[in-house]
């Protein structure tokens, strides 16, 4: 079959089987609430400079 071709028999009405034992994925199972903080002795300019150097290395 070429691109865009299809088998008409595959286009018949399809039904989902509700009888199957399928586990749902819980995307909130490992949600965490909290804070992240850090302290640095570097100034904002020094941190931005380091970021620029890291980007240049890539």
C-alpha positions in Angstrom: 0.0 0.0 0.0 1.2 3.5 -0.8 1.0 6.5 1.4 -2.6 7.5 2.1 -3.9 4.1 1.1 -5.9 2.0 3.5 -7.7 -1.2 3.7 -11.5 -0.6 3.9 -12.0 -3.6 6.1 -9.9 -1.8 8.8 -12.4 1.1 8.7 -15.4 -0.9 9.9 -17.0 0.3 13.2 -14.6 -0.5 16.0 -15.7 -1.0 19.6 -13.7 -0.8 22.7 -13.8 -3.8 25.0 -14.8 -2.6 28.5 -14.4 -6.0 29.9 -10.6 -5.8 29.8 -8.7 -5.4 33.1 -6.7 -2.3 32.3 -5.0 -0.3 35.0 -5.3 3.4 34.6 -2.2 5.6 35.0 -2.4 8.0 37.8 -0.3 11.0 36.8 -0.7 12.6 40.2 0.5 9.6 42.1 3.9 11.2 42.9 3.0 14.8 43.1 5.0 16.7 45.7 4.4 20.0 47.4 7.3 22.0 48.9 9.9 24.6 48.5 13.3 24.8 46.9 15.8 27.4 48.0 19.5 27.9 47.7 22.1 30.4 48.7 25.0 31.6 46.6 27.9 33.9 47.3 28.0 34.9 43.6 26.3 38.0 42.2 23.6 37.8 39.6 26.1 39.0 36.9 28.5 36.2 37.9 25.7 33.6 37.6 24.6 35.0 34.2 28.2 34.9 33.0 28.5 31.2 34.1 25.3 30.4 32.3 26.7 32.0 29.1 29.9 29.9 29.5 27.8 26.7 29.9 25.8 27.5 26.8 28.9 28.2 24.8 30.3 24.8 25.7 27.4 23.0 24.1 
